[in-house]
Amino acid sequence: MATKLEIDIENKACELALRLGVTSVKMKAAGVVGYPDRMFLIPGGCPLFIEFKRPGEEPDAVQKVIIRRLKYYGYRVEVCDTVQGAIKCVKEALKDPVGKTCYNEGSLKLEAENEKAADKRRSRK
């Protein structure tokens, strides 16, 4: 049996996610590399990013940096090399749409730093 192509896995996962009521957006933007292939719009306001790979493949160095950054900001990011794996991630996100995985230490730290900076600006006025 031939190895599945990344696009075949992605397309089938998107089709099945849509049956679960989850829309996805292709993330490829002109001139921007490294971002996950899809953003799944999980009802409740916490998107799930999935980087699709052929079975056994890993993200490249740039993708790993972007994935770490997105996770630091509190986003859910998964790397999936099977349709079943991707749908499992979508189903898990549906069970916890705005729970513990939407905010992490990194995003809370950024929020606190932004609030401190805003307080400084207000105190200067």
N, C-alpha and C positions, 0 to 999 in steps of 0.2 A: 504494500500500500504506500502511496506517495505521501511525503510529509506535507501537512497542511500549510498553506501560506498564511501569513499574518492577517492579510485582508479578509481571507475566508473566515478565520476565527472571529475577527472584529465584526464583520457583517452579520454573522449568525447570532453572535451575542447581542448585538443591537436589536435584531429582529425579536429575539426572545425577551429582552428587557422591555421592549415596547408592549409586548403582550402582558407584561406585569404592570403596565401603566407608567413606565419610566422612559422618558425621552432622553436622547443623547445628542451631544453637539460635537462635531469633528473639530479638533483643536488646531489643526494645521493652519498656520498663518504665514503669509509671505515673508520670507526672511527671518522667521523665528524658528529656531531649532531646539530640540530637547524636551519640549512639553509633551505630556502624555497624549496619546492618540484621541481619547474621548473624555468628555465630561458628561457624566450621567446626572440628570437633574432629579435628585431624590426629593419627593414631596416632603416638605417640612423645612427646606432651606439649607441643606448641607450637601453640596455636590460631592460626587465620587468621581475621581479621576482614575482612568485605567490606561496603562500602557500595554498594548498588545504585542506579543512576541510569538515567533514560531516556537514549537515545542523545544524546550531545552535552551533557548537563547536567553541572554541577559541584556539589560539596558546598557548602552554605551556610557562612557565617562560623563559626557555632558548631560545625558538623561538622568544619571544618578545624582548629579548636583541639583538639577531642577526638582527631582522627586524629593530629595532631602529638604530643599527650600520650601516646597509646598507643604510637606508634613510639618515643618517648623512653624509655618503660618497657621496650622491647625486643620488642613484639608486631609481628607482621606485619599490616599493614593495607593493603587495596587498595580502589580505587574502580573499579567495573566497570559499563559500560553495555551490555554484550552478554553473552549466555550463554557464547559461546566464550571471551571474555576471562576470565570468572569460572572456568570449568573449567580454563583454562590456569593460573591462579593456584593452584587446588587441586592440580593435577598437579605444579606446581613445588614446592609445600609438601610433597607426599608424597615427593618426591625428597630433601628435606633437612628431615626432621621435627624434629630438635633441633640443627641445625647453626648456621652463622654468623649466621643471621637471628633466632635466638631471644634473643640477648643483643647489645646494642649498647653504645656508650660511655655513653649515658644510664643504662641499667639497671645497668651495672657501677659507675658513679659513685654511684648511689643505694645499691647494695649496700655499697660502701666507706663511705659516710656513715653508713649504719645500723650497720655494724660498729664504727665509731669511737664512735658514741653509746652502743652497748652496752658497749664497753670503759670509757667514762667512768663509766657507771652502776655497773659492777662494781668499779671502783677506789674509788668513794665508800663502798663497804660495808666 
